[in-house]
Amino acid sequence: PDLWMNTWKLVEQQKKPLQRFLKQAFEHDSLSVILTGAGTSAFIGEVLQGPFQKNTQKQTTAIATTDLISHPAHYFNANATLLISFARSGESPESVAALQLANSFCKKIYHLIITCNPNGKLALSKNDSTGQVYVFLLPPEANDQSLAMTGSFTSMLLAGLLISRINEINALEKQVRQLAAYA
């Protein structure tokens, strides 16, 4: 529960730069949004797909990184894509490859990386000059070291939900507090 509140605080603190980043991406009428991740992180996209599309009014699809790298031409919109990558460690070879393939397949690519590891390859890709990259780092305690990814999974999912409603972030504090209290 404390981790969820800390996640809300981080999203709230980064409201303005997140809004600027999303505004740039959402200006493209033909934008497609892909939610991706490797392993357990891929399930975040599956859970978030409907709410993200509803909240942003942008065509949104959840595609695991293994599918993206094996058949990139099936999924990447050649015009404009917002690739939202979820990663606990940010070290998965297929997650890194998905970013690279997106850069080569899309004329305009935006990367929103939601990760728990500030030293992972995905987090360090913020210096990539081929596209617009925004790295959202979760609190350090979200970087689960156990087999179960309870903290990282729920925090990345919450971050994705909050970012999809970034313009309402302040009003959502009450809901996050209530969920944290229930937990």
Backbone as a printed PyTorch tensor [residue, N CA C, xyz], in Angstrom:
tensor([[[  0.8110,  -1.2220,   0.0000],
         [  0.0000,   0.0000,   0.0000],
         [  0.8470,   1.2770,   0.0000]],

        [[  1.9430,   1.2710,   0.7650],
         [  2.8250,   2.4500,   0.7740],
         [  3.4520,   2.6520,  -0.6020]],

        [[  3.7830,   1.5470,  -1.2560],
         [  4.3670,   1.6110,  -2.5950],
         [  3.3880,   2.2340,  -3.5880]],

        [[  2.1160,   1.9200,  -3.4600],
         [  1.1130,   2.5020,  -4.3530],
         [  1.0190,   4.0090,  -4.1550]],

        [[  1.0600,   4.4420,  -2.8970],
         [  1.0100,   5.8880,  -2.6410],
         [  2.2610,   6.5680,  -3.1810]],

        [[  3.4070,   5.9070,  -3.0170],
         [  4.6490,   6.4790,  -3.5450],
         [  4.6110,   6.5490,  -5.0780]],

        [[  3.9750,   5.5620,  -5.6910],
         [  3.8240,   5.5680,  -7.1510],
         [  2.9380,   6.7300,  -7.5690]],

        [[  1.8180,   6.9190,  -6.8800],
         [  0.9460,   8.0550,  -7.1870],
         [  1.7340,   9.3660,  -7.0660]],

        [[  2.5150,   9.5090,  -5.9840],
         [  3.2770,  10.7440,  -5.7710],
         [  4.2600,  10.9930,  -6.9180]],

        [[  4.9290,   9.9390,  -7.3720],
         [  5.8740,  10.1020,  -8.4810],
         [  5.1690,  10.5370,  -9.7670]],

        [[  4.0280,   9.9290, -10.0620],
         [  3.2790,  10.3320, -11.2550],
         [  2.8370,  11.7870, -11.1070]],

        [[  2.3510,  12.1440,  -9.9470],
         [  1.8950,  13.5110,  -9.7050],
         [  3.0520,  14.5020,  -9.8450]],

        [[  4.2210,  14.1440,  -9.3170],
         [  5.3940,  15.0190,  -9.4090],
         [  5.8530,  15.2100, -10.8530]],

        [[  5.6290,  14.2020, -11.6900],
         [  6.0690,  14.2660, -13.0900],
         [  4.9220,  14.6100, -14.0430]],

        [[  3.8440,  15.1360, -13.5000],
         [  2.6580,  15.4340, -14.2960],
         [  2.9750,  16.2890, -15.5200]],

        [[  3.6360,  17.3910, -15.3350],
         [  3.8930,  18.3250, -16.4510],
         [  4.7450,  17.6830, -17.5440]],

        [[  5.8990,  17.0790, -17.2240],
         [  6.6740,  16.4700, -18.3160],
         [  5.9510,  15.2920, -18.9720]],

        [[  5.1780,  14.5390, -18.2110],
         [  4.3940,  13.4520, -18.8050],
         [  3.3330,  14.0070, -19.7500]],

        [[  2.6700,  15.0720, -19.3540],
         [  1.6680,  15.6930, -20.2240],
         [  2.2980,  16.1830, -21.5230]],

        [[  3.4740,  16.8170, -21.4310],
         [  4.1630,  17.3080, -22.6360],
         [  4.5310,  16.1400, -23.5520]],

        [[  5.0560,  15.0800, -22.9680],
         [  5.4550,  13.9090, -23.7450],
         [  4.2480,  13.2920, -24.4490]],

        [[  3.1690,  13.0680, -23.7090],
         [  1.9700,  12.4540, -24.2930],
         [  1.3210,  13.3680, -25.3320]],

        [[  1.3410,  14.6630, -25.0880],
         [  0.7550,  15.5950, -26.0590],
         [  1.4570,  15.4750, -27.4020]],

        [[  2.7820,  15.3880, -27.3890],
         [  3.5390,  15.2210, -28.6390],
         [  3.1070,  13.9560, -29.3670]],

        [[  3.0200,  12.8660, -28.6350],
         [  2.6500,  11.5910, -29.2600],
         [  1.2040,  11.6250, -29.7400]],

        [[  0.3010,  12.1170, -28.9230],
         [ -1.1260,  12.0800, -29.2390],
         [ -1.5240,  13.0490, -30.3550]],

        [[ -0.6320,  13.9500, -30.7520],
         [ -0.9270,  14.8590, -31.8550],
         [ -1.0510,  14.1270, -33.1870]],

        [[ -0.4930,  12.9240, -33.2650],
         [ -0.5540,  12.1380, -34.4980],
         [ -1.8960,  11.4080, -34.5750]],

        [[ -2.6860,  11.7540, -35.5800],
         [ -3.9970,  11.1210, -35.7360],
         [ -3.8960,   9.6160, -35.9480]],

        [[ -2.8450,   9.1960, -36.6300],
         [ -2.6970,   7.7710, -36.9440],
         [ -1.8970,   7.0120, -35.8900]],

        [[ -1.6870,   7.6220, -34.7400],
         [ -0.8950,   6.9920, -33.6790],
         [ -1.5090,   5.6790, -33.2380]],

        [[ -0.6640,   4.6750, -33.0960],
         [ -1.0830,   3.4370, -32.4490],
         [ -0.2800,   3.2990, -31.1650]],

        [[ -0.9300,   2.8010, -30.1440],
         [ -0.2840,   2.5960, -28.8470],
         [ -0.1090,   1.1040, -28.6510]],

        [[  1.1160,   0.7150, -28.3260],
         [  1.4060,  -0.6900, -28.0350],
         [  1.8960,  -0.7790, -26.6050]],

        [[  1.2360,  -1.6270, -25.8200],
         [  1.6500,  -1.9240, -24.4470],
         [  2.4040,  -3.2360, -24.4950]],

        [[  3.6410,  -3.2350, -24.0040],
         [  4.4530,  -4.4390, -24.1320],
         [  5.2810,  -4.7080, -22.8850]],

        [[  5.7560,  -5.9090, -22.8070],
         [  6.6310,  -6.3390, -21.7270],
         [  7.0190,  -7.7750, -21.9560]],

        [[  8.0010,  -8.2260, -21.1980],
         [  8.4720,  -9.6130, -21.2940],
         [  8.0150, -10.3780, -20.0470]],

        [[  7.5920, -11.6030, -20.2560],
         [  7.1930, -12.4350, -19.1160],
         [  6.0010, -11.8600, -18.3860]],

        [[  6.1010, -11.7800, -17.0800],
         [  5.0120, -11.2670, -16.2500],
         [  4.6530,  -9.8340, -16.6240]],

        [[  5.6300,  -9.0450, -17.0340],
         [  5.3630,  -7.6470, -17.3990],
         [  4.4400,  -7.5330, -18.6070]],

        [[  4.4070,  -8.5610, -19.4560],
         [  3.4990,  -8.5400, -20.6110],
         [  2.0440,  -8.5450, -20.1630]],

        [[  1.7710,  -9.1610, -19.0200],
         [  0.3950,  -9.2280, -18.5180],
         [ -0.1290,  -7.8560, -18.1150]],

        [[  0.7680,  -6.9400, -17.7660],
         [  0.3300,  -5.5850, -17.4180],
         [ -0.3860,  -4.9600, -18.6110]],

        [[  0.2030,  -5.1240, -19.7900],
         [ -0.4150,  -4.5900, -20.9970],
         [ -1.7810,  -5.1790, -21.2520]],

        [[ -1.9180,  -6.4860, -21.0200],
         [ -3.2120,  -7.1420, -21.2330],
         [ -4.2740,  -6.5890, -20.2840]],

        [[ -3.8880,  -6.3410, -19.0460],
         [ -4.8370,  -5.7900, -18.0710],
         [ -5.1660,  -4.3410, -18.4010]],

        [[ -4.1850,  -3.6080, -18.8670],
         [ -4.3090,  -2.1610, -19.0700],
         [ -4.8890,  -1.7750, -20.4240]],

        [[ -4.9070,  -2.6730, -21.3790],
         [ -5.2940,  -2.3290, -22.7530],
         [ -6.6420,  -1.6120, -22.8330]],

        [[ -7.6800,  -2.1830, -22.3050],
         [ -9.0110,  -1.5700, -22.3680],
         [ -9.0820,  -0.2260, -21.6750]],

        [[ -8.6630,  -0.1480, -20.4050],
         [ -8.7160,   1.1560, -19.7250],
         [ -7.8500,   2.2210, -20.3920]],

        [[ -6.6770,   1.8370, -20.8920],
         [ -5.8120,   2.8280, -21.5320],
         [ -6.4790,   3.3840, -22.7880]],

        [[ -7.0520,   2.5010, -23.5770],
         [ -7.7300,   2.9500, -24.7970],
         [ -8.9270,   3.8250, -24.4490]],

        [[ -9.7050,   3.4200, -23.4680],
         [-10.8730,   4.2030, -23.0540],
         [-10.4500,   5.5860, -22.5470]],

        [[ -9.4110,   5.6210, -21.7170],
         [ -8.9900,   6.8790, -21.0980],
         [ -8.3190,   7.8330, -22.0720]],

        [[ -7.6130,   7.3020, -23.0650],
         [ -6.8650,   8.1700, -23.9850],
         [ -7.5560,   8.3570, -25.3330]],

        [[ -8.5400,   7.4980, -25.6260],
         [ -9.2120,   7.5270, -26.9250],
         [ -8.2310,   7.2490, -28.0740]],

        [[ -7.1830,   6.4830, -27.7910],
         [ -6.2050,   6.0900, -28.8040],
         [ -6.2300,   4.5800, -28.9620]],

        [[ -6.1660,   4.1180, -30.2070],
         [ -6.1330,   2.6820, -30.4760],
         [ -4.9690,   2.0650, -29.7080]],

        [[ -5.2780,   1.1010, -28.8500],
         [ -4.2880,   0.5150, -27.9560],
         [ -4.3190,  -1.0000, -28.0760]],

        [[ -3.1290,  -1.5960, -28.1540],
         [ -3.0120,  -3.0400, -28.2700],
         [ -1.9340,  -3.5270, -27.3090]],

        [[ -2.1710,  -4.6530, -26.6680],
         [ -1.1650,  -5.2970, -25.8210],
         [ -0.5010,  -6.4030, -26.6250]],

        [[  0.8200,  -6.3370, -26.7290],
         [  1.5770,  -7.3260, -27.4920],
         [  2.8420,  -7.6660, -26.7090]],

        [[  3.0350,  -8.9220, -26.3870],
         [  4.2380,  -9.3490, -25.6700],
         [  5.4730,  -9.0890, -26.5240]],

        [[  6.5830,  -8.8060, -25.8720],
         [  7.8170,  -8.5130, -26.6110],
         [  8.2370,  -9.6820, -27.4950]],

        [[  7.9610, -10.9050, -27.0800],
         [  8.3370, -12.0570, -27.9120],
         [  7.6060, -12.0170, -29.2510]],

        [[  6.3440, -11.5910, -29.2410],
         [  5.5910, -11.4630, -30.4940],
         [  6.0910, -10.2780, -31.3100]],

        [[  6.4060,  -9.1810, -30.6380],
         [  6.8970,  -7.9950, -31.3470],
         [  8.1980,  -8.2770, -32.0850]],

        [[  9.1070,  -8.9790, -31.4430],
         [ 10.4080,  -9.1770, -32.0880],
         [ 10.3760, -10.2860, -33.1330]],

        [[  9.4210, -11.2120, -33.0190],
         [  9.3650, -12.2770, -34.0240],
         [  8.5850, -11.8470, -35.2730]],

        [[  7.6610, -10.8800, -35.1310],
         [  6.8590, -10.4130, -36.2680],
         [  6.6310,  -8.8960, -36.1860]],

        [[  7.6720,  -8.1030, -36.1910],
         [  7.5020,  -6.6520, -36.0100],
         [  6.6330,  -5.9860, -37.0720]],

        [[  6.7020,  -6.4490, -38.2960],
         [  5.9200,  -5.8290, -39.3720],
         [  4.4230,  -6.0160, -39.1760]],

        [[  4.0330,  -6.9850, -38.3760],
         [  2.6040,  -7.2100, -38.1080],
         [  2.0420,  -6.1670, -37.1420]],

        [[  2.9050,  -5.5440, -36.3640],
         [  2.4120,  -4.7430, -35.2470],
         [  2.7630,  -3.2570, -35.2950]],

        [[  3.9270,  -2.9120, -35.8220],
         [  4.3350,  -1.5120, -35.7650],
         [  3.6690,  -0.7010, -36.8740]],

        [[  3.0910,   0.4290, -36.4920],
         [  2.4920,   1.3780, -37.4150],
         [  3.6430,   2.1800, -38.0140]],

        [[  3.7740,   2.1240, -39.3020],
         [  4.8940,   2.8040, -39.9500],
         [  4.8680,   4.3150, -39.7290]],

        [[  3.6940,   4.8840, -39.4970],
         [  3.6070,   6.3340, -39.3310],
         [  4.0090,   6.7830, -37.9370]],

        [[  3.2260,   6.4020, -36.9250],
         [  3.5160,   6.8660, -35.5700],
         [  3.0680,   5.8220, -34.5560]],

        [[  3.9700,   5.5330, -33.6270],
         [  3.6750,   4.5450, -32.5880],
         [  4.1580,   5.0630, -31.2460]],

        [[  3.3490,   4.8400, -30.2230],
         [  3.7630,   5.0420, -28.8460],
         [  3.9400,   3.6470, -28.2600]],

        [[  5.1790,   3.2810, -27.9840],
         [  5.4850,   1.9750, -27.4020],
         [  5.6760,   2.1700, -25.9070]],

        [[  4.7650,   1.5830, -25.1290],
         [  4.8650,   1.6660, -23.6780],
         [  5.3960,   0.3280, -23.1870]],

        [[  6.6150,   0.3690, -22.6690],
         [  7.3050,  -0.8380, -22.2260],
         [  7.2760,  -0.9310, -20.7050]],

        [[  6.8020,  -2.0700, -20.2090],
         [  6.7950,  -2.3490, -18.7830],
         [  7.9160,  -3.3390, -18.4860]],

        [[  8.7270,  -3.0360, -17.4850],
         [  9.8510,  -3.9210, -17.1880],
         [ 10.2950,  -3.7660, -15.7380]],

        [[ 10.3030,  -4.8760, -15.0170],
         [ 10.8360,  -4.8210, -13.6530],
         [ 12.3280,  -4.5470, -13.7120]],

        [[ 13.0820,  -5.4100, -14.3660],
         [ 14.5350,  -5.2530, -14.3950],
         [ 15.0070,  -4.3670, -15.5420]],

        [[ 14.2780,  -4.3810, -16.6480],
         [ 14.7140,  -3.6390, -17.8230],
         [ 15.9140,  -4.2610, -18.5030]],

        [[ 16.1460,  -5.5220, -18.2280],
         [ 17.3090,  -6.2140, -18.7770],
         [ 16.9490,  -7.2960, -19.7890]],

        [[ 15.6770,  -7.5310, -20.0090],
         [ 15.2530,  -8.5910, -20.9100],
         [ 15.7270,  -8.3060, -22.3330]],

        [[ 16.4280,  -9.2540, -22.9540],
         [ 16.9090,  -9.0270, -24.3280],
         [ 15.7800,  -8.7220, -25.3080]],

        [[ 14.6140,  -9.3620, -25.1270],
         [ 13.5230,  -9.1050, -26.0570],
         [ 12.9140,  -7.7190, -25.8570]],

        [[ 12.9600,  -7.1830, -24.6540],
         [ 12.4640,  -5.8150, -24.4390],
         [ 13.3730,  -4.7940, -25.1030]],

        [[ 14.6660,  -5.0070, -24.9810],
         [ 15.6300,  -4.1120, -25.6240],
         [ 15.4890,  -4.2170, -27.1460]],

        [[ 15.3340,  -5.4410, -27.6520],
         [ 15.1740,  -5.6390, -29.0980],
         [ 13.8910,  -4.9890, -29.6070]],

        [[ 12.8120,  -5.0290, -28.8260],
         [ 11.5470,  -4.4050, -29.2360],
         [ 11.7280,  -2.9030, -29.4270]],

        [[ 12.4770,  -2.2590, -28.5340],
         [ 12.7590,  -0.8270, -28.6870],
         [ 13.5250,  -0.5670, -29.9740]],

        [[ 14.5370,  -1.3580, -30.2190],
         [ 15.3600,  -1.1650, -31.4120],
         [ 14.5470,  -1.3890, -32.6860]],

        [[ 13.7070,  -2.4180, -32.6950],
         [ 12.8780,  -2.6810, -33.8760],
         [ 11.8660,  -1.5620, -34.1020]],

        [[ 11.2930,  -1.0610, -33.0340],
         [ 10.3500,   0.0570, -33.1620],
         [ 11.0430,   1.2520, -33.8090]],

        [[ 12.2730,   1.5120, -33.3990],
         [ 13.0290,   2.6240, -33.9770],
         [ 13.2370,   2.4440, -35.4730]],

        [[ 13.4130,   1.2140, -35.9120],
         [ 13.6890,   0.9920, -37.3330],
         [ 12.4190,   0.8560, -38.1750]],

        [[ 11.2970,   0.4470, -37.5760],
         [ 10.0580,   0.2410, -38.3410],
         [  9.1720,   1.4710, -38.4160]],

        [[  9.2770,   2.3650, -37.4660],
         [  8.3420,   3.4860, -37.3770],
         [  8.9960,   4.7910, -37.8140]],

        [[  8.2480,   5.5740, -38.6060],
         [  8.7500,   6.8950, -39.0110],
         [  8.8440,   7.7970, -37.7910]],

        [[  7.8400,   7.7100, -36.9260],
         [  7.8280,   8.5040, -35.6990],
         [  7.5430,   7.5600, -34.5490]],

        [[  8.4790,   7.4750, -33.6150],
         [  8.3260,   6.5590, -32.4870],
         [  8.4880,   7.3180, -31.1730]],

        [[  7.6360,   6.9860, -30.2600],
         [  7.6990,   7.5200, -28.9010],
         [  7.7970,   6.3250, -27.9690]],

        [[  8.7340,   6.3860, -27.0300],
         [  8.9060,   5.3140, -26.0570],
         [  8.5740,   5.8440, -24.6720]],

        [[  7.6270,   5.2050, -24.0090],
         [  7.3680,   5.4510, -22.5950],
         [  7.7900,   4.1710, -21.8920]],

        [[  8.8330,   4.2560, -21.1060],
         [  9.3780,   3.0890, -20.4170],
         [  9.0210,   3.2150, -18.9460]],

        [[  8.2670,   2.2450, -18.4560],
         [  7.8780,   2.2080, -17.0450],
         [  8.6330,   1.0360, -16.4350]],

        [[  9.6070,   1.3520, -15.5890],
         [ 10.5000,   0.3260, -15.0800],
         [ 10.8380,   0.5470, -13.6050]],

        [[ 11.3390,  -0.5180, -12.9970],
         [ 11.6870,  -0.4820, -11.5780],
         [ 13.1900,  -0.3620, -11.3470]],

        [[ 13.9840,  -0.5880, -12.3870],
         [ 15.4330,  -0.6570, -12.2310],
         [ 16.1040,   0.5290, -12.9270]],

        [[ 16.6460,   1.4710, -12.1510],
         [ 17.2810,   2.6350, -12.7620],
         [ 18.5430,   2.2940, -13.5440]],

        [[ 19.1030,   1.1140, -13.3140],
         [ 20.3350,   0.7170, -13.9920],
         [ 20.1020,  -0.2820, -15.1150]],

        [[ 18.8510,  -0.5940, -15.4040],
         [ 18.5390,  -1.5320, -16.4770],
         [ 18.7700,  -0.9100, -17.8390]],

        [[ 18.9310,  -1.7540, -18.8360],
         [ 19.1830,  -1.2770, -20.2030],
         [ 18.0500,  -0.3940, -20.7060]],

        [[ 16.8110,  -0.7090, -20.3390],
         [ 15.6940,   0.1250, -20.7970],
         [ 15.7540,   1.5110, -20.1740]],

        [[ 16.0340,   1.5810, -18.8760],
         [ 16.1100,   2.8800, -18.2090],
         [ 17.2370,   3.7230, -18.7920]],

        [[ 18.3170,   3.0760, -19.1690],
         [ 19.4620,   3.8020, -19.7110],
         [ 19.2480,   4.2150, -21.1630]],

        [[ 18.1820,   3.7110, -21.7940],
         [ 17.9170,   4.0690, -23.1910],
         [ 17.3640,   5.4770, -23.3360]],

        [[ 17.1990,   6.1940, -22.2430],
         [ 16.6930,   7.5670, -22.3250],
         [ 17.6320,   8.4650, -23.1220]],

        [[ 18.8440,   7.9880, -23.3360],
         [ 19.8040,   8.7600, -24.1260],
         [ 19.7230,   8.4170, -25.6110]],

        [[ 18.7610,   7.5980, -25.9910],
         [ 18.5860,   7.1760, -27.3780],
         [ 18.0910,   8.3650, -28.1970]],

        [[ 18.8040,   8.7110, -29.2430],
         [ 18.4570,   9.8990, -30.0240],
         [ 17.5440,   9.5930, -31.2140]],

        [[ 17.1430,   8.3310, -31.3990],
         [ 16.3340,   7.9930, -32.5700],
         [ 14.8490,   8.2540, -32.3660]],

        [[ 14.4280,   8.4990, -31.1780],
         [ 13.0120,   8.7500, -30.9260],
         [ 12.8260,   9.5170, -29.6400]],

        [[ 11.6030,   9.8640, -29.3720],
         [ 11.2740,  10.5220, -28.1230],
         [ 11.1720,   9.4610, -27.0370]],

        [[ 11.9210,   9.6180, -25.9650],
         [ 11.9550,   8.6070, -24.9090],
         [ 11.6580,   9.2680, -23.5690]],

        [[ 10.7000,   8.6830, -22.8410],
         [ 10.4200,   9.1260, -21.4710],
         [ 10.5310,   7.8940, -20.5810]],

        [[ 11.4360,   7.9670, -19.6160],
         [ 11.6150,   6.8610, -18.6790],
         [ 10.9550,   7.2430, -17.3640]],

        [[  9.9730,   6.4240, -16.9620],
         [  9.3110,   6.6210, -15.6750],
         [  9.8360,   5.5490, -14.7300]],

        [[ 10.6290,   5.9880, -13.7500],
         [ 11.2040,   5.0610, -12.7690],
         [ 10.3060,   4.9720, -11.5490]],

        [[  9.9790,   3.7600, -11.1870],
         [  9.1780,   3.5300,  -9.9890],
         [ 10.0610,   3.6310,  -8.7480]],

        [[  9.4560,   3.7350,  -7.5720],
         [ 10.2500,   3.8000,  -6.3420],
         [ 11.1580,   2.5620,  -6.2200]],

        [[ 12.3040,   2.7010,  -5.5840],
         [ 13.2530,   1.5840,  -5.4720],
         [ 12.6410,   0.3070,  -4.8870]],

        [[ 11.7240,   0.4480,  -3.9570],
         [ 11.1310,  -0.7400,  -3.3310],
         [ 10.2200,  -1.5190,  -4.2840]],

        [[  9.9210,  -0.9590,  -5.4450],
         [  9.1190,  -1.6740,  -6.4470],
         [  9.9430,  -2.7290,  -7.1750]],

        [[ 11.2510,  -2.6450,  -7.0880],
         [ 12.1300,  -3.5760,  -7.7910],
         [ 12.2330,  -4.8760,  -7.0050]],

        [[ 11.1650,  -5.6870,  -7.0860],
         [ 11.1080,  -6.9590,  -6.3600],
         [ 12.3220,  -7.8160,  -6.6810]],

        [[ 12.8350,  -8.4820,  -5.6610],
         [ 13.9560,  -9.3930,  -5.8630],
         [ 13.5190, -10.8520,  -5.7380]],

        [[ 12.2470, -11.0640,  -5.4900],
         [ 11.7360, -12.4250,  -5.3290],
         [ 11.1270, -12.9140,  -6.6340]],

        [[ 10.7210, -14.1580,  -6.6460],
         [ 10.0810, -14.7460,  -7.8180],
         [  8.7400, -14.0690,  -8.1050]],

        [[  7.9760, -13.7950,  -7.0490],
         [  6.6840, -13.1150,  -7.2150],
         [  6.9310, -11.6260,  -7.4080]],

        [[  6.2800, -11.0720,  -8.4180],
         [  6.4810,  -9.6550,  -8.7510],
         [  5.3180,  -8.7970,  -8.2400]],

        [[  4.8820,  -9.0570,  -7.0280],
         [  3.6980,  -8.3800,  -6.5140],
         [  3.8520,  -6.8600,  -6.5020]],

        [[  4.9140,  -6.3620,  -5.9060],
         [  5.1110,  -4.9160,  -5.8200],
         [  5.3630,  -4.2850,  -7.1700]],

        [[  6.2300,  -4.9000,  -7.9630],
         [  6.5470,  -4.3060,  -9.2650],
         [  5.3460,  -4.3750, -10.2100]],

        [[  4.6710,  -5.5130, -10.2500],
         [  3.5220,  -5.6650, -11.1420],
         [  2.4360,  -4.6430, -10.8160]],

        [[  2.0290,  -4.5810,  -9.5530],
         [  0.9280,  -3.6890,  -9.1950],
         [  1.3330,  -2.2230,  -9.3380]],

        [[  2.5800,  -1.9050,  -9.0750],
         [  3.0220,  -0.5110,  -9.1960],
         [  3.1360,  -0.0830, -10.6550]],

        [[  3.6510,  -0.9730, -11.5110],
         [  3.7140,  -0.6260, -12.9380],
         [  2.3080,  -0.4830, -13.5120]],

        [[  1.4100,  -1.3750, -13.1160],
         [  0.0220,  -1.2900, -13.5780],
         [ -0.6170,   0.0150, -13.1070]],

        [[ -0.4330,   0.3480, -11.8410],
         [ -0.9810,   1.5910, -11.3090],
         [ -0.3970,   2.7960, -12.0460]],

        [[  0.9020,   2.7890, -12.2870],
         [  1.5270,   3.8990, -13.0170],
         [  0.8980,   4.0390, -14.4010]],

        [[  0.6930,   2.9220, -15.0940],
         [  0.0670,   2.9690, -16.4160],
         [ -1.3420,   3.5250, -16.3640]],

        [[ -2.1180,   3.0940, -15.3790],
         [ -3.4800,   3.6090, -15.2230],
         [ -3.4710,   5.1090, -14.9380]],

        [[ -2.5970,   5.5260, -14.0260],
         [ -2.5370,   6.9410, -13.6700],
         [ -2.0670,   7.7870, -14.8480]],

        [[ -1.0890,   7.3000, -15.5870],
         [ -0.5890,   8.0580, -16.7360],
         [ -1.6680,   8.1760, -17.8110]],

        [[ -2.4990,   7.1430, -17.9420],
         [ -3.5830,   7.2290, -18.9350],
         [ -4.6140,   8.2890, -18.5550]],

        [[ -4.5940,   8.6980, -17.3090],
         [ -5.5100,   9.7440, -16.8280],
         [ -4.7140,  10.8830, -16.1950]],

        [[ -3.5800,  11.2010, -16.8050],
         [ -2.6510,  12.1710, -16.2230],
         [ -3.3050,  13.5250, -15.9470]],

        [[ -4.2580,  13.9250, -16.7530],
         [ -4.9110,  15.2220, -16.5300],
         [ -5.8060,  15.2220, -15.2960]],

        [[ -6.0980,  14.0430, -14.7670],
         [ -6.9530,  13.9170, -13.5770],
         [ -6.1710,  13.4360, -12.3600]],

        [[ -4.8460,  13.4810, -12.4310],
         [ -4.0120,  12.8490, -11.4070],
         [ -4.3490,  13.3200,  -9.9890]],

        [[ -4.6120,  14.5870,  -9.8040],
         [ -4.9020,  15.0830,  -8.4570],
         [ -6.2040,  14.5140,  -7.9160]],

        [[ -7.2160,  14.4030,  -8.7650],
         [ -8.5070,  13.8510,  -8.3370],
         [ -8.4030,  12.3550,  -8.0350]],

        [[ -7.4100,  11.6830,  -8.5970],
         [ -7.2700,  10.2370,  -8.3850],
         [ -6.5890,   9.8850,  -7.0750]],

        [[ -6.0160,  10.8730,  -6.4060],
         [ -5.3350,  10.5940,  -5.1360],
         [ -6.2700,   9.9170,  -4.1410]],

        [[ -7.4980,  10.3940,  -4.0550],
         [ -8.4590,   9.8270,  -3.1020],
         [ -8.6860,   8.3390,  -3.3820]],

        [[ -8.8180,   7.9660,  -4.6580],
         [ -9.0320,   6.5600,  -5.0100],
         [ -7.8220,   5.7040,  -4.6540]],

        [[ -6.6290,   6.2310,  -4.9330],
         [ -5.4170,   5.4570,  -4.6110],
         [ -5.2860,   5.3080,  -3.0980]],

        [[ -5.5710,   6.3650,  -2.3620],
         [ -5.5350,   6.2700,  -0.8890],
         [ -6.5320,   5.2260,  -0.3820]],

        [[ -7.7120,   5.1990,  -0.9820],
         [ -8.7200,   4.2390,  -0.5620],
         [ -8.2730,   2.8080,  -0.8700]],

        [[ -7.7140,   2.5750,  -2.0360],
         [ -7.1910,   1.2400,  -2.3660],
         [ -6.0700,   0.8360,  -1.4150]],

        [[ -5.1780,   1.7790,  -1.1070],
         [ -4.0890,   1.4890,  -0.1900],
         [ -4.6250,   1.1440,   1.1970]],

        [[ -5.6670,   1.8620,   1.6230],
         [ -6.2690,   1.5800,   2.9360],
         [ -6.9120,   0.1930,   2.9600]],

        [[ -7.5850,  -0.1740,   1.8620],
         [ -8.1650,  -1.5090,   1.7710],
         [ -7.0990,  -2.5910,   1.8640]],

        [[ -5.9940,  -2.3620,   1.1940],
         [ -4.9130,  -3.3630,   1.1930],
         [ -4.2940,  -3.4600,   2.5810]]])
